Amino acid sequence: MSRTAHIVRTTGETSVDVYVDLDGTEKVVDIATGVGFYDHMLHQLGKHGGFDLKIAVKGDLHIDAHHTMEDTAIALGQAFAEAMGDKAGVVRFADASVPLDEVLARAVVDLSGRPYMVHEEPMDIAPMINTNYPTSMTRHILESFAYHARICLHVTVLRAANPGQKPDAHHVIEAQFKALARALKYATRIDGTDIPSTKGIL
């Protein structure tokens, strides 16, 4: 059974087109949001999750990147929710820890159908990456994705820097996206036929 979804979200601020195949049959990741670092992070999600992921966005970047990043995360979450269907046979729970040089990040996922988000990262990372990725948006991106994918998500940066060093914002954020990708890969994997819940529904 195909586990794909195609979501188009159009507002007065953005136009977002997202396609996802949870089983990665085409082996393709193609991302274009207009925000370079965000593209890089979403590419990590597709590549390390083993998903086919195509995202094309036109947003009001002349204002700032907030609407573009938020609406992309919303549409991406909706696509994951649709692609998972009734979640029959999925593993459901998964966690992954990913190092990126001095950084160690962990993501824990429950495909519960109940949106929830816990996020911990250093307070002292640089406020911007390049000119259009506010680092404060990482939490909002993950929250928006988790809410619309209807999953419980915990993302924690366990280590951000060696003693006496300032955290590298790029590494701190990238490790989080890679950990999320791996946790989602394992949680969405098919490992049976039943819905993994005593309620009979997720």
N, C-alpha and C positions, 0 to 999 in steps of 0.2 A: 504494500500500500504506500502510495506517495505521501511523503510528509513535507509538503511545500506550502508556501503561502505567498501571495502578492498583495501588498497593501499600498494604496495611494491615499495620501492625506494632503488636502489642499485647504489652506486658510488664507486670510488677507496678508499673512506674513511670510508663509513658506509654501513650497510645493515639494512633497516628499514621495518618492517611489522606492519601495523596498520589496525585494524578492529574497526568499530564503528557502533552502532545501536542507533540512536537518541531516540528511544522509549524504550530502556532498557528492552527488552523482556526476556533476559536470566538472568538479575540481576547479572552481573559479571563484575569485573574490575581486569585485570591481566596485570601488568606493569613490564617490565624488560629491562631497558636501560643500566645497568651497572653503573649508577650514582645514588646512593641511595637517596639523597635528591630530585633529579628530579623525581624519581619513586614516592616518597611521594607526590609531587605536582601534578603529573598527576593522581595519585589515587584520590586526592581531586577533580580533574576535573570530573572524571567519577562518583564518588560516589555522590557528591553534585549536579551534573548536571542530575543525573538519567539516564546516558548513559551506555550502554554496551561498554566497552573499553578494547581492547586487543592490547598491544604494545610490540613487541620484537625487540631488537636492538643489533647489534654487531658493535662496532665502534672502531676507533683507539685511545683508551683511553691511550695507551702508550705515545701518543703525548700530548693530553689534552682532556678535555671534550667538547670543542667547537663544533666540527663537529657532535658529537653524539647528542647534545642538539639541534643544529640548524636543522639538517636533520630530527630529530624526529618531531620538530615543523612544518616543511614544509609538511611532509607526513600527520601529523594530520590535518593541515589546508585543504589539498587536500581531505582528507577523509570526513571532515565536508561539504565541498562544494559539493562533489558528493552525499553524503547522503541527503542533503537538496533538491536536484533536482531542479525543477523550483520554489520551495518555495510557491507553491499554498497553501493558507490557513494558513500560519504561522502568528504568532503575529507580527513578524518582529522587533519591538522595545522593549527593556526591560532594566531595570537597577536593580542592587542589591547592597545593602550595607551590609557588613559583619564585625562584630567585632571579634577580637581574643584577649581577655584580654585587654591590653592597646592600641591595634592597631585597627583602623577603616579604611577599604578600600571600595571603590566603583567602580563598573564596569558598563558601559553603552554600549549597543550593538545595532547596526542597521545592519540587514542582507541585506545591500543595494546593494551588488554586486560591490561596489566601495571600494577597500581596503584603509583604513586610520587608523592611530594609534596615540593616544595621551597618554603619560605615565608620571605620576608624582609620585616619591617616594623620600624619604630622601637621601641626598647625603652622609650622614655620617654613613651609616650602615657598618657593618664589610665586608671586601672585599671577604671573603670566608666562606662557610659553609662546615664543614668537610674538606676534602683535594681536592675535585674535583668539587665543585659547586661554580664558581665565581659569586658573587651576581650581578655583572654588566651584566650577561647574561639574567637576567629576562626580561629586556626590549627587548632584541633581540629575545628571545623566543616568547614573545607576538606579536612583530612586524611580525615575520616570520609566525606565526599562522594566524594572521589577514589578511596578504597579500594573503596567499594561500587559506584561507577560503573565501576570497573576502567579508570581512565585515568591517564596521567602528567600531572601538573599542576605548573607553576611559577608562583608568584604573588610579585611583587616590588614593593615600594613604592620607586620610583626617587627621588622627592622628597616630603618630608613637610611642609616648612614653609619660609618665607622665612628668610634668615639673621637670627638673633637672636630668632626667634619659637618658641613651643612648639607642637608638632604638635596639630592638632585631631583628636581620636580619631574623631569622627563622619565627617569627610572622609576620613581615612586608611582606614577600614574600608569606607565606601561606594564609594570609588574601586576597591577590590579586587573587590567584588561586581559592579560594572558592567563591569570589565575581564574578569572571568570570564564574565559573561553574553555579551559580544560574542565572546570567543574560542570559547565553546561554540556560539554561533550559526553561526559560520563553519565550525568543525570538523565539525559534524553535518550541514551542508548536503549535499544530494545533487548529485553532479557527474559521474555516470557509472553504470556497472553492476557493475564489478569490485570485489572486496575489495582495498583499497589496501595490499597487503602481499606481499612476495615469498614469505612462508610460505603465503599463500592463506587465512589465518585471522587474525582480530583478537580 
